Structure formats: C-alpha cells, structure tokens
Amino acid sequence: MTIKMDRKKFLTYLGTGTVALAAASTGIDGVMDRVQGKEFHHSKKKKPKKGPLKFQPIEPTDKDDLVLPKGYKYDVVAAYGDKINLDGDTFGFNNDFTLFFQMEDDKNRGLLWVNHEYVDDKFVFGKQIDGDYSKQQIKTILYNQGGSIIEVYKEKGTWKLDTSSKYARRVTGLTPIALTGPARGSNAVNGAKRVQGTFANCSGGKTLWNTLLTCEENYETTSEAAKLDPTHYGWVVEVDPFDDSFKVRKHTYLGRFNHENTCMGLAKDGRVVVYMGDDKKDACVYKFISKGKYDKYAGKGNSKLLEEGTLYVANFSEGEWLPLTVDAVREAAGDDKELLAKFQSQGDILVNCHEAALLIGGTPTDRPEDVEISPFDSTIFIAHTNNDNHGNIHGHITRFYEKDEDHGSLEFQFAIFAAGGIQSGFSAPDNLTFDEDGNLWTVTDISSSKLNQKVWEPFGNNGMFVIPTDGKDEGNAYQFASAPVEAELTGPSFTPDESALFLSIQHPGEESESLSSPSSMWPHRPGDHMPRPAVVVITGFKK
C-alpha cells in the first residue's frame, strides 16, 4: 500500500502539531516525497468487510440527550450510585473507559470493566467543598474513583445489570496495590513496594492474556487532597476481572505520566509491545517492548513480561523510538549536576518519565490521548486531542507506520489521518476503537465550558464519529451520536459480535452552578434530582 496525500490536503494539515514540526525541519516537498514513496505491505491478519455505513449520519445538536441515528436505541446499564452486587458496593462517579469480557459459554452475558476518573463535589457532596476535606469526605472521593466490575446480560434484546453477580466488585482509591518493575522499593517512590489505591482512571486496554490495564491520568488533585505520595500514582494498573485472587498491580516499567490508555500488540519476534500516550499539552508518545516473549500457553503468567524490558519515546522529526535508559538519559544530561543527581537509576527515570523523555529528544505533541492498533493493517492511530499553545484548537488523528510492519521496530513513518475542524465536522478527538468494516470510531472531548460557543459552536455537543480507514471515504468523518448537555462520550466498547456498543456518558451538566439549577438532568430517570454519569448500551446494529 502506498500512502496517498495530495499537496492541497497536506497543506490544510500544517500547523497541527507533529506535521508542522516535520515540515519545518525537512520542507513540505521532502515530507510528501518520503510519505508518498514509502511502500507498506499489509499482513492482513484480519480482513475488514468494508461494507457501507450502517447508519444515516446525524447532525450536530445541543439536545440534553444521547442522540442516535434512526433505528438505534440506548439503555442505561449502570449510573452513579447504583448498587452493583449483594455486598452493597456502588457504581463510582464519572465513568470513562469500558471493556467488555464475554463469558466463554454465553455470548449474551459478560463482565464489563468501567473506569471512574474523578469526582465533582456538588454532585457527590451536594455542594462545593471549601478548604480541606474531612477524613470521611476523602474516603468518599477515593471510593468513587478507580473502577467497577459489573456483570451484564441480555434479556429480550435489552442488556441489564446483574446485581447478584459473584464477580461484581470495586477496585478503588482504597484498594492495596503492589508495584512491579524497577521503581518498586526504590528511592524514587520512597521505598514503597505496595501502595494505596488507584484513582484518576481515564482509559485503558486489554492484555493478550485477558486481563485489563487501567490508566491513571490526572492524579495530582486527588493525591494532594488525600495527602498521598504523588509518586505512587500516574501508573498503569493491571486487574483480572474474573479472579479476585489475582494481585492488582502497577507496572512501573510502563512509566509514570498522565496516562490516557494502553494498546498491546506483538513484535514479529514475539515480544510484547505496549503503546501509550501522555495526555497533556506538549507531551510525548511512548511504547514499551518486553525483554521476554509472549507464551500463549502461560496465561496470566505473561504479566511478568511487563516487569522487564525497555520503554521508548517517539521522536517524530527523526522517525525513531528512543530508549529511556539510564545511560541515554545521563548522557543527555551532560554536566548538569542537578539532572545527574535526579536521574541515577531506572526507577528515577520511570518516575520522572515526562522530563526524561524530553531530555533525550522525545517530541512534544498535542495531547496524545488514545492509541490503538488497527486489527487490519497493524498501523497505529493516535488521537492528538488539541493544543492551543500552538494553535491546534481542534486536534487531529495521527497514523503511525512501523518499519516492516513490526511493532518491535525502532523506526517509523507517520501521517495525519484526519484533522479536526469545521471541514471535518469534529473537534478534539479522544478515545478510539475499530469495527469489523475497518472503520475507526472516535469520541470527542471539547471542554464543557466551551461547547456551543465561539469556534466550537458549529459542533454542538460532544459526539461520536465513524471514520473509514481505507477506500474512497478514508479520513472522512460521519457523526453517529451526540452527547447530553456538557457531557463527554468516552470508552466505546463493542461486544465481540458487534451487536451492541457500551459507552460511558461522563459529567452531564458539569457546568451546573448548583444542584438547585442543573444544566442537565440526563439520564432523566424518575426520582433523580441531579444528572448522573452512566454507562449505556447502544443496540440496533444491523448484522
């Protein structure tokens, strides 16, 4: 396959972060020649059906509802405060990433992992808290973050929550969690081998051995409020939804930064590769390559592969993955005594990953959020949400092409797959997933304080879009859903047969001044006195 990009289309993308950087260093024609001249022969482990869109795209709207195309409907599966098991555990606040695990013997039943990212005082405590939180309030804050494991089942065409589940439980900011890897027990984490809890859980990913990885993103606020050691947060956490005896663990070799998600693949030689983004302005894209090789017969024993390997950061202008090793970082530090004192061990580098990455030449980019590997051609898609520091107001989606289609390669090419803006109909791309037709699904993350205003007015509420990744419509976005007022759509997760899509509706009515005057009342459930974050299931997909 040859990457095709005409000059006019290329020029419309300049100024969108990574391409502008490459163009500035090599010239527009140089970039175009390299990209157009590079041949990529796809492995095609899976072949997309490439059928026509199965829905009639909707128009932007500011309606206080989850608006879908004709023929589709949604049902609320679990909302903030709902009981999830017989022990009385409740569904946490501001649900984000979802991941569906189908039961082996029943396609109409499964476990759903759901992240909980942060709390909002006015909805959790009834008012904004001024000053320090009480001990009980801190406990409430920590409990309502982390993750929920819920059991769901389909009955008469509708997916429901099974509150009698033996699997349903919470992993929260109060759960004891082990550290693995070089930072475990090191001075960089103040000697800790075990830490308290996980919170600020944004997105995540699935492992090849059927566990999940949940990512700690903007951990600073909660760790400060709870007076917890900040070096214990900002990690990737592994959980087995089916086995409570599996020790929840934070893998320090995957680095400490504002993690959005993980995406796992295999190098051609069998090593495990994990791609990640650091969700903040002028932050980097990473990948970890394990030292050992994946063994499909080892099951959860493969988790050890995440404890030893090499973490790399992407340098876009060179098309190289740079190793974040002690030698590389200390060499880059030169004679700077302060930096040499800071970076003495691999644990130091992992704990201070963002600074170390920039020091060795990692490229600062425009809020790299979700990273996903195409199941059809091995290319990597990165949602760069936006960065007003550089005028990239609407963001873009970058596509990586690893050399020789090998995730273990240390060389790559890249292109801007789709750019946000009024020409495409979307702004601020965030979470990503694929369907069987080879389409990329993305949800958007326009700040709730900016929705329907100024340059964001044409987009209406946040939405969900479908973008073909090949063929005549490659890169063109079609809107599938519109979020309720001031809400963000997050964590789309299909069932294996793609007959249903789980989706989080996060922070509806976030800009409400008080409970007495909410700007949204979604999901409009009888008896509710406020909006509630919730997970829904969308059905109506034609098979």
TARADA-V659907 format. One record per residue. N is the residue number from 1. RES is the residue in three letters. PSI is psi in whole degrees, 0 to 359 (NA if undefined). D_FIRST is the distance of its C-alpha to the first C-alpha in whole Angstrom. Layout:
n=N res=RES psi=PSI d_first=D_FIRST
n=N res=RES psi=PSI d_first=D_FIRST
This chain:
n=1 res=MET psi=137 d_first=0
n=2 res=THR psi=132 d_first=4
n=3 res=ILE psi=124 d_first=7
n=4 res=LYS psi=130 d_first=9
n=5 res=MET psi=113 d_first=13
n=6 res=ASP psi=164 d_first=16
n=7 res=ARG psi=319 d_first=19
n=8 res=LYS psi=314 d_first=21
n=9 res=LYS psi=319 d_first=19
n=10 res=PHE psi=316 d_first=18
n=11 res=LEU psi=330 d_first=22
n=12 res=THR psi=342 d_first=23
n=13 res=TYR psi=346 d_first=22
n=14 res=LEU psi=142 d_first=24
n=15 res=GLY psi=358 d_first=27
n=16 res=THR psi=39 d_first=25
n=17 res=GLY psi=257 d_first=25
n=18 res=THR psi=323 d_first=23
n=19 res=VAL psi=320 d_first=21
n=20 res=ALA psi=321 d_first=24
n=21 res=LEU psi=315 d_first=25
n=22 res=ALA psi=318 d_first=22
n=23 res=ALA psi=323 d_first=23
n=24 res=ALA psi=329 d_first=27
n=25 res=SER psi=338 d_first=26
n=26 res=THR psi=346 d_first=24
n=27 res=GLY psi=147 d_first=24
n=28 res=ILE psi=312 d_first=22
n=29 res=ASP psi=324 d_first=20
n=30 res=GLY psi=318 d_first=20
n=31 res=VAL psi=314 d_first=18
n=32 res=MET psi=318 d_first=15
n=33 res=ASP psi=317 d_first=15
n=34 res=ARG psi=315 d_first=14
n=35 res=VAL psi=314 d_first=11
n=36 res=GLN psi=332 d_first=10
n=37 res=GLY psi=352 d_first=10
n=38 res=LYS psi=126 d_first=9
n=39 res=GLU psi=138 d_first=6
n=40 res=PHE psi=123 d_first=5
n=41 res=HIS psi=112 d_first=6
n=42 res=HIS psi=141 d_first=7
n=43 res=SER psi=332 d_first=11
n=44 res=LYS psi=54 d_first=12
n=45 res=LYS psi=327 d_first=15
n=46 res=LYS psi=146 d_first=16
n=47 res=LYS psi=123 d_first=15
n=48 res=PRO psi=146 d_first=15
n=49 res=LYS psi=331 d_first=18
n=50 res=LYS psi=40 d_first=16
n=51 res=GLY psi=172 d_first=20
n=52 res=PRO psi=162 d_first=22
n=53 res=LEU psi=139 d_first=23
n=54 res=LYS psi=14 d_first=26
n=55 res=PHE psi=160 d_first=29
n=56 res=GLN psi=114 d_first=30
n=57 res=PRO psi=146 d_first=29
n=58 res=ILE psi=169 d_first=32
n=59 res=GLU psi=156 d_first=34
n=60 res=PRO psi=149 d_first=35
n=61 res=THR psi=159 d_first=38
n=62 res=ASP psi=22 d_first=41
n=63 res=LYS psi=145 d_first=42
n=64 res=ASP psi=67 d_first=44
n=65 res=ASP psi=165 d_first=42
n=66 res=LEU psi=104 d_first=38
n=67 res=VAL psi=130 d_first=37
n=68 res=LEU psi=164 d_first=35
n=69 res=PRO psi=161 d_first=34
n=70 res=LYS psi=135 d_first=36
n=71 res=GLY psi=353 d_first=36
n=72 res=TYR psi=151 d_first=35
n=73 res=LYS psi=164 d_first=38
n=74 res=TYR psi=151 d_first=38
n=75 res=ASP psi=139 d_first=41
n=76 res=VAL psi=124 d_first=42
n=77 res=VAL psi=315 d_first=42
n=78 res=ALA psi=138 d_first=44
n=79 res=ALA psi=162 d_first=45
n=80 res=TYR psi=128 d_first=47
n=81 res=GLY psi=348 d_first=50
n=82 res=ASP psi=141 d_first=49
n=83 res=LYS psi=138 d_first=51
n=84 res=ILE psi=348 d_first=48
n=85 res=ASN psi=177 d_first=50
n=86 res=LEU psi=343 d_first=54
n=87 res=ASP psi=352 d_first=55
n=88 res=GLY psi=9 d_first=54
n=89 res=ASP psi=147 d_first=51
n=90 res=THR psi=154 d_first=50
n=91 res=PHE psi=132 d_first=46
n=92 res=GLY psi=186 d_first=45
n=93 res=PHE psi=160 d_first=45
n=94 res=ASN psi=66 d_first=41
n=95 res=ASN psi=143 d_first=39
n=96 res=ASP psi=245 d_first=35
n=97 res=PHE psi=135 d_first=33
n=98 res=THR psi=150 d_first=33
n=99 res=LEU psi=121 d_first=32
n=100 res=PHE psi=129 d_first=33
n=101 res=PHE psi=106 d_first=34
n=102 res=GLN psi=140 d_first=35
n=103 res=MET psi=141 d_first=38
n=104 res=GLU psi=325 d_first=37
n=105 res=ASP psi=10 d_first=40
n=106 res=ASP psi=106 d_first=39
n=107 res=LYS psi=349 d_first=36
n=108 res=ASN psi=17 d_first=39
n=109 res=ARG psi=146 d_first=40
n=110 res=GLY psi=177 d_first=38
n=111 res=LEU psi=142 d_first=38
n=112 res=LEU psi=117 d_first=37
n=113 res=TRP psi=137 d_first=37
n=114 res=VAL psi=125 d_first=37
n=115 res=ASN psi=152 d_first=37
n=116 res=HIS psi=118 d_first=40
n=117 res=GLU psi=311 d_first=40
n=118 res=TYR psi=170 d_first=43
n=119 res=VAL psi=161 d_first=46
n=120 res=ASP psi=116 d_first=48
n=121 res=ASP psi=316 d_first=52
n=122 res=LYS psi=333 d_first=53
n=123 res=PHE psi=333 d_first=51
n=124 res=VAL psi=321 d_first=52
n=125 res=PHE psi=354 d_first=55
n=126 res=GLY psi=353 d_first=56
n=127 res=LYS psi=163 d_first=57
n=128 res=GLN psi=130 d_first=55
n=129 res=ILE psi=123 d_first=57
n=130 res=ASP psi=135 d_first=58
n=131 res=GLY psi=200 d_first=59
n=132 res=ASP psi=149 d_first=58
n=133 res=TYR psi=151 d_first=57
n=134 res=SER psi=168 d_first=60
n=135 res=LYS psi=319 d_first=59
n=136 res=GLN psi=322 d_first=59
n=137 res=GLN psi=321 d_first=56
n=138 res=ILE psi=318 d_first=54
n=139 res=LYS psi=320 d_first=54
n=140 res=THR psi=318 d_first=53
n=141 res=ILE psi=314 d_first=50
n=142 res=LEU psi=322 d_first=49
n=143 res=TYR psi=324 d_first=49
n=144 res=ASN psi=8 d_first=47
n=145 res=GLN psi=181 d_first=44
n=146 res=GLY psi=240 d_first=42
n=147 res=GLY psi=158 d_first=41
n=148 res=SER psi=137 d_first=42
n=149 res=ILE psi=116 d_first=41
n=150 res=ILE psi=152 d_first=42
n=151 res=GLU psi=132 d_first=42
n=152 res=VAL psi=153 d_first=41
n=153 res=TYR psi=155 d_first=42
n=154 res=LYS psi=128 d_first=41
n=155 res=GLU psi=120 d_first=44
n=156 res=LYS psi=43 d_first=45
n=157 res=GLY psi=359 d_first=41
n=158 res=THR psi=132 d_first=42
n=159 res=TRP psi=135 d_first=41
n=160 res=LYS psi=164 d_first=44
n=161 res=LEU psi=130 d_first=45
n=162 res=ASP psi=100 d_first=47
n=163 res=THR psi=356 d_first=49
n=164 res=SER psi=6 d_first=51
n=165 res=SER psi=140 d_first=48
n=166 res=LYS psi=347 d_first=49
n=167 res=TYR psi=333 d_first=45
n=168 res=ALA psi=130 d_first=46
n=169 res=ARG psi=176 d_first=46
n=170 res=ARG psi=146 d_first=46
n=171 res=VAL psi=120 d_first=44
n=172 res=THR psi=187 d_first=46
n=173 res=GLY psi=1 d_first=47
n=174 res=LEU psi=352 d_first=50
n=175 res=THR psi=130 d_first=48
n=176 res=PRO psi=134 d_first=49
n=177 res=ILE psi=135 d_first=45
n=178 res=ALA psi=149 d_first=45
n=179 res=LEU psi=146 d_first=43
n=180 res=THR psi=169 d_first=41
n=181 res=GLY psi=187 d_first=39
n=182 res=PRO psi=331 d_first=41
n=183 res=ALA psi=343 d_first=42
n=184 res=ARG psi=124 d_first=44
n=185 res=GLY psi=5 d_first=48
n=186 res=SER psi=166 d_first=47
n=187 res=ASN psi=333 d_first=49
n=188 res=ALA psi=334 d_first=46
n=189 res=VAL psi=23 d_first=46
n=190 res=ASN psi=40 d_first=50
n=191 res=GLY psi=3 d_first=50
n=192 res=ALA psi=137 d_first=49
n=193 res=LYS psi=342 d_first=48
n=194 res=ARG psi=142 d_first=48
n=195 res=VAL psi=167 d_first=48
n=196 res=GLN psi=112 d_first=49
n=197 res=GLY psi=169 d_first=46
n=198 res=THR psi=139 d_first=43
n=199 res=PHE psi=177 d_first=42
n=200 res=ALA psi=39 d_first=40
n=201 res=ASN psi=112 d_first=37
n=202 res=CYS psi=272 d_first=34
n=203 res=SER psi=202 d_first=31
n=204 res=GLY psi=208 d_first=30
n=205 res=GLY psi=173 d_first=28
n=206 res=LYS psi=143 d_first=29
n=207 res=THR psi=166 d_first=29
n=208 res=LEU psi=346 d_first=28
n=209 res=TRP psi=21 d_first=31
n=210 res=ASN psi=31 d_first=32
n=211 res=THR psi=182 d_first=34
n=212 res=LEU psi=154 d_first=33
n=213 res=LEU psi=119 d_first=33
n=214 res=THR psi=143 d_first=34
n=215 res=CYS psi=133 d_first=34
n=216 res=GLU psi=120 d_first=37
n=217 res=GLU psi=263 d_first=36
n=218 res=ASN psi=75 d_first=39
n=219 res=TYR psi=346 d_first=42
n=220 res=GLU psi=316 d_first=44
n=221 res=THR psi=312 d_first=46
n=222 res=THR psi=317 d_first=47
n=223 res=SER psi=324 d_first=48
n=224 res=GLU psi=315 d_first=50
n=225 res=ALA psi=322 d_first=52
n=226 res=ALA psi=1 d_first=52
n=227 res=LYS psi=47 d_first=53
n=228 res=LEU psi=150 d_first=51
n=229 res=ASP psi=116 d_first=49
n=230 res=PRO psi=338 d_first=46
n=231 res=THR psi=349 d_first=44
n=232 res=HIS psi=1 d_first=44
n=233 res=TYR psi=159 d_first=42
n=234 res=GLY psi=24 d_first=38
n=235 res=TRP psi=176 d_first=37
n=236 res=VAL psi=130 d_first=35
n=237 res=VAL psi=132 d_first=37
n=238 res=GLU psi=134 d_first=36
n=239 res=VAL psi=142 d_first=38
n=240 res=ASP psi=111 d_first=38
n=241 res=PRO psi=336 d_first=39
n=242 res=PHE psi=343 d_first=41
n=243 res=ASP psi=103 d_first=43
n=244 res=ASP psi=343 d_first=45
n=245 res=SER psi=346 d_first=46
n=246 res=PHE psi=122 d_first=43
n=247 res=LYS psi=118 d_first=44
n=248 res=VAL psi=136 d_first=42
n=249 res=ARG psi=149 d_first=41
n=250 res=LYS psi=122 d_first=39
n=251 res=HIS psi=101 d_first=37
n=252 res=THR psi=341 d_first=37
n=253 res=TYR psi=348 d_first=35
n=254 res=LEU psi=4 d_first=32
n=255 res=GLY psi=156 d_first=34
n=256 res=ARG psi=114 d_first=36
n=257 res=PHE psi=192 d_first=35
n=258 res=ASN psi=76 d_first=35
n=259 res=HIS psi=132 d_first=32
n=260 res=GLU psi=300 d_first=30
n=261 res=ASN psi=182 d_first=28
n=262 res=THR psi=155 d_first=27
n=263 res=CYS psi=126 d_first=24
n=264 res=MET psi=137 d_first=24
n=265 res=GLY psi=187 d_first=21
n=266 res=LEU psi=138 d_first=21
n=267 res=ALA psi=162 d_first=20
n=268 res=LYS psi=333 d_first=19
n=269 res=ASP psi=6 d_first=23
n=270 res=GLY psi=358 d_first=25
n=271 res=ARG psi=150 d_first=26
n=272 res=VAL psi=136 d_first=26
n=273 res=VAL psi=134 d_first=24
n=274 res=VAL psi=119 d_first=25
n=275 res=TYR psi=145 d_first=23
n=276 res=MET psi=153 d_first=26
n=277 res=GLY psi=152 d_first=27
n=278 res=ASP psi=105 d_first=30
n=279 res=ASP psi=79 d_first=31
n=280 res=LYS psi=165 d_first=33
n=281 res=LYS psi=139 d_first=33
n=282 res=ASP psi=43 d_first=32
n=283 res=ALA psi=175 d_first=31
n=284 res=CYS psi=170 d_first=28
n=285 res=VAL psi=138 d_first=25
n=286 res=TYR psi=160 d_first=26
n=287 res=LYS psi=147 d_first=25
n=288 res=PHE psi=136 d_first=27
n=289 res=ILE psi=123 d_first=26
n=290 res=SER psi=156 d_first=29
n=291 res=LYS psi=315 d_first=31
n=292 res=GLY psi=173 d_first=32
n=293 res=LYS psi=149 d_first=29
n=294 res=TYR psi=136 d_first=29
n=295 res=ASP psi=108 d_first=31
n=296 res=LYS psi=344 d_first=31
n=297 res=TYR psi=353 d_first=34
n=298 res=ALA psi=349 d_first=36
n=299 res=GLY psi=226 d_first=35
n=300 res=LYS psi=349 d_first=36
n=301 res=GLY psi=339 d_first=37
n=302 res=ASN psi=346 d_first=34
n=303 res=SER psi=331 d_first=35
n=304 res=LYS psi=336 d_first=36
n=305 res=LEU psi=337 d_first=33
n=306 res=LEU psi=4 d_first=33
n=307 res=GLU psi=353 d_first=36
n=308 res=GLU psi=129 d_first=35
n=309 res=GLY psi=214 d_first=32
n=310 res=THR psi=134 d_first=30
n=311 res=LEU psi=134 d_first=29
n=312 res=TYR psi=155 d_first=27
n=313 res=VAL psi=145 d_first=26
n=314 res=ALA psi=131 d_first=23
n=315 res=ASN psi=106 d_first=24
n=316 res=PHE psi=321 d_first=21
n=317 res=SER psi=338 d_first=23
n=318 res=GLU psi=346 d_first=22
n=319 res=GLY psi=42 d_first=19
n=320 res=GLU psi=149 d_first=21
n=321 res=TRP psi=122 d_first=23
n=322 res=LEU psi=132 d_first=27
n=323 res=PRO psi=132 d_first=29
n=324 res=LEU psi=73 d_first=32
n=325 res=THR psi=164 d_first=35
n=326 res=VAL psi=314 d_first=38
n=327 res=ASP psi=316 d_first=38
n=328 res=ALA psi=318 d_first=35
n=329 res=VAL psi=318 d_first=37
n=330 res=ARG psi=327 d_first=40
n=331 res=GLU psi=318 d_first=39
n=332 res=ALA psi=332 d_first=38
n=333 res=ALA psi=338 d_first=41
n=334 res=GLY psi=233 d_first=43
n=335 res=ASP psi=12 d_first=47
n=336 res=ASP psi=105 d_first=46
n=337 res=LYS psi=324 d_first=49
n=338 res=GLU psi=317 d_first=48
n=339 res=LEU psi=321 d_first=45
n=340 res=LEU psi=325 d_first=46
n=341 res=ALA psi=327 d_first=48
n=342 res=LYS psi=323 d_first=46
n=343 res=PHE psi=80 d_first=43
n=344 res=GLN psi=340 d_first=45
n=345 res=SER psi=167 d_first=43
n=346 res=GLN psi=325 d_first=40
n=347 res=GLY psi=319 d_first=41
n=348 res=ASP psi=318 d_first=42
n=349 res=ILE psi=317 d_first=38
n=350 res=LEU psi=322 d_first=37
n=351 res=VAL psi=325 d_first=40
n=352 res=ASN psi=49 d_first=39
n=353 res=CYS psi=316 d_first=35
n=354 res=HIS psi=313 d_first=35
n=355 res=GLU psi=318 d_first=37
n=356 res=ALA psi=321 d_first=36
n=357 res=ALA psi=316 d_first=32
n=358 res=LEU psi=325 d_first=33
n=359 res=LEU psi=321 d_first=35
n=360 res=ILE psi=358 d_first=33
n=361 res=GLY psi=13 d_first=30
n=362 res=GLY psi=143 d_first=28
n=363 res=THR psi=123 d_first=27
n=364 res=PRO psi=130 d_first=29
n=365 res=THR psi=190 d_first=27
n=366 res=ASP psi=76 d_first=28
n=367 res=ARG psi=71 d_first=29
n=368 res=PRO psi=110 d_first=26
n=369 res=GLU psi=250 d_first=27
n=370 res=ASP psi=139 d_first=25
n=371 res=VAL psi=127 d_first=22
n=372 res=GLU psi=145 d_first=20
n=373 res=ILE psi=129 d_first=17
n=374 res=SER psi=129 d_first=15
n=375 res=PRO psi=356 d_first=16
n=376 res=PHE psi=325 d_first=13
n=377 res=ASP psi=9 d_first=10
n=378 res=SER psi=1 d_first=12
n=379 res=THR psi=158 d_first=12
n=380 res=ILE psi=129 d_first=15
n=381 res=PHE psi=133 d_first=17
n=382 res=ILE psi=123 d_first=20
n=383 res=ALA psi=108 d_first=23
n=384 res=HIS psi=102 d_first=24
n=385 res=THR psi=312 d_first=27
n=386 res=ASN psi=171 d_first=29
n=387 res=ASN psi=96 d_first=31
n=388 res=ASP psi=353 d_first=34
n=389 res=ASN psi=332 d_first=35
n=390 res=HIS psi=18 d_first=32
n=391 res=GLY psi=8 d_first=32
n=392 res=ASN psi=79 d_first=29
n=393 res=ILE psi=323 d_first=31
n=394 res=HIS psi=356 d_first=29
n=395 res=GLY psi=181 d_first=26
n=396 res=HIS psi=169 d_first=22
n=397 res=ILE psi=123 d_first=20
n=398 res=THR psi=145 d_first=17
n=399 res=ARG psi=123 d_first=14
n=400 res=PHE psi=141 d_first=14
n=401 res=TYR psi=104 d_first=11
n=402 res=GLU psi=143 d_first=13
n=403 res=LYS psi=134 d_first=13
n=404 res=ASP psi=23 d_first=12
n=405 res=GLU psi=31 d_first=12
n=406 res=ASP psi=118 d_first=15
n=407 res=HIS psi=344 d_first=18
n=408 res=GLY psi=357 d_first=20
n=409 res=SER psi=152 d_first=19
n=410 res=LEU psi=16 d_first=21
n=411 res=GLU psi=147 d_first=18
n=412 res=PHE psi=162 d_first=15
n=413 res=GLN psi=166 d_first=13
n=414 res=PHE psi=161 d_first=14
n=415 res=ALA psi=159 d_first=14
n=416 res=ILE psi=111 d_first=16
n=417 res=PHE psi=316 d_first=15
n=418 res=ALA psi=139 d_first=18
n=419 res=ALA psi=134 d_first=22
n=420 res=GLY psi=157 d_first=25
n=421 res=GLY psi=175 d_first=28
n=422 res=ILE psi=340 d_first=29
n=423 res=GLN psi=336 d_first=26
n=424 res=SER psi=340 d_first=24
n=425 res=GLY psi=356 d_first=28
n=426 res=PHE psi=159 d_first=27
n=427 res=SER psi=141 d_first=29
n=428 res=ALA psi=63 d_first=29
n=429 res=PRO psi=143 d_first=26
n=430 res=ASP psi=251 d_first=27
n=431 res=ASN psi=149 d_first=26
n=432 res=LEU psi=151 d_first=23
n=433 res=THR psi=168 d_first=22
n=434 res=PHE psi=155 d_first=20
n=435 res=ASP psi=178 d_first=21
n=436 res=GLU psi=345 d_first=20
n=437 res=ASP psi=4 d_first=18
n=438 res=GLY psi=13 d_first=15
n=439 res=ASN psi=144 d_first=17
n=440 res=LEU psi=126 d_first=18
n=441 res=TRP psi=132 d_first=22
n=442 res=THR psi=144 d_first=24
n=443 res=VAL psi=160 d_first=28
n=444 res=THR psi=157 d_first=29
n=445 res=ASP psi=57 d_first=32
n=446 res=ILE psi=132 d_first=34
n=447 res=SER psi=136 d_first=37
n=448 res=SER psi=335 d_first=40
n=449 res=SER psi=349 d_first=42
n=450 res=LYS psi=351 d_first=40
n=451 res=LEU psi=139 d_first=39
n=452 res=ASN psi=26 d_first=40
n=453 res=GLN psi=148 d_first=41
n=454 res=LYS psi=233 d_first=40
n=455 res=VAL psi=351 d_first=37
n=456 res=TRP psi=356 d_first=36
n=457 res=GLU psi=319 d_first=38
n=458 res=PRO psi=341 d_first=35
n=459 res=PHE psi=348 d_first=34
n=460 res=GLY psi=212 d_first=37
n=461 res=ASN psi=169 d_first=37
n=462 res=ASN psi=156 d_first=34
n=463 res=GLY psi=183 d_first=31
n=464 res=MET psi=136 d_first=28
n=465 res=PHE psi=151 d_first=25
n=466 res=VAL psi=128 d_first=22
n=467 res=ILE psi=112 d_first=19
n=468 res=PRO psi=142 d_first=16
n=469 res=THR psi=3 d_first=13
n=470 res=ASP psi=164 d_first=10
n=471 res=GLY psi=190 d_first=12
n=472 res=LYS psi=336 d_first=14
n=473 res=ASP psi=14 d_first=16
n=474 res=GLU psi=129 d_first=14
n=475 res=GLY psi=354 d_first=16
n=476 res=ASN psi=134 d_first=19
n=477 res=ALA psi=139 d_first=22
n=478 res=TYR psi=128 d_first=24
n=479 res=GLN psi=129 d_first=28
n=480 res=PHE psi=327 d_first=29
n=481 res=ALA psi=154 d_first=32
n=482 res=SER psi=136 d_first=34
n=483 res=ALA psi=161 d_first=36
n=484 res=PRO psi=174 d_first=40
n=485 res=VAL psi=126 d_first=42
n=486 res=GLU psi=16 d_first=41
n=487 res=ALA psi=164 d_first=39
n=488 res=GLU psi=135 d_first=36
n=489 res=LEU psi=130 d_first=33
n=490 res=THR psi=161 d_first=32
n=491 res=GLY psi=45 d_first=31
n=492 res=PRO psi=135 d_first=29
n=493 res=SER psi=114 d_first=29
n=494 res=PHE psi=152 d_first=28
n=495 res=THR psi=158 d_first=30
n=496 res=PRO psi=325 d_first=28
n=497 res=ASP psi=3 d_first=29
n=498 res=GLU psi=30 d_first=28
n=499 res=SER psi=348 d_first=31
n=500 res=ALA psi=151 d_first=32
n=501 res=LEU psi=119 d_first=31
n=502 res=PHE psi=143 d_first=33
n=503 res=LEU psi=137 d_first=33
n=504 res=SER psi=138 d_first=36
n=505 res=ILE psi=107 d_first=38
n=506 res=GLN psi=144 d_first=39
n=507 res=HIS psi=51 d_first=42
n=508 res=PRO psi=140 d_first=43
n=509 res=GLY psi=27 d_first=46
n=510 res=GLU psi=329 d_first=45
n=511 res=GLU psi=8 d_first=47
n=512 res=SER psi=136 d_first=50
n=513 res=GLU psi=329 d_first=53
n=514 res=SER psi=171 d_first=55
n=515 res=LEU psi=336 d_first=55
n=516 res=SER psi=342 d_first=58
n=517 res=SER psi=65 d_first=55
n=518 res=PRO psi=143 d_first=52
n=519 res=SER psi=346 d_first=49
n=520 res=SER psi=151 d_first=47
n=521 res=MET psi=18 d_first=49
n=522 res=TRP psi=140 d_first=46
n=523 res=PRO psi=21 d_first=45
n=524 res=HIS psi=42 d_first=49
n=525 res=ARG psi=142 d_first=50
n=526 res=PRO psi=134 d_first=54
n=527 res=GLY psi=346 d_first=56
n=528 res=ASP psi=140 d_first=54
n=529 res=HIS psi=4 d_first=55
n=530 res=MET psi=164 d_first=52
n=531 res=PRO psi=153 d_first=48
n=532 res=ARG psi=128 d_first=46
n=533 res=PRO psi=144 d_first=43
n=534 res=ALA psi=159 d_first=42
n=535 res=VAL psi=134 d_first=39
n=536 res=VAL psi=165 d_first=38
n=537 res=VAL psi=130 d_first=36
n=538 res=ILE psi=130 d_first=35
n=539 res=THR psi=169 d_first=35
n=540 res=GLY psi=2 d_first=34
n=541 res=PHE psi=131 d_first=31
n=542 res=LYS psi=123 d_first=30
n=543 res=LYS psi=NA d_first=29
